[in-house]
Amino acid sequence: MKRPVPMYDFKAFGAAIKDARKEYGESRKKVSDELYISPRYLANIENKGQQPSLQVFYDLVTRYHISVDQFFFPDDTAEKSTGRRQLDALLDSMSDTGLRIVTATAKEIAEVEKEDE
């Protein structure tokens, strides 16, 4: 007799993948072609919470810099949120000029938020 194990619900993961894919401006067809999976499989992951294979799971989280901590440990504070990972990836691709602009913008936002406290 097998030990009863509740199935993990991948709906939140699928929604995060769909949001990230759209944010990156990628079509489902483009992503599925590059990952060698069917568009229907990707649609089922995104919309129905279908459990992806481990390789597809890995490919998607690394492609979109998604923190898996938020799905597996929802009550813990993730070391880096998905938003933070995506921002880090963008920063890594910027020139020094772009980084100076982002830094100045971030400092201004921090000042405004400090004043609002």
Helices and strands as residue ranges (DSSP letters): H 11-23, H 28-35, H 39-48, H 54-64, H 69-72, H 82-92, H 96-116
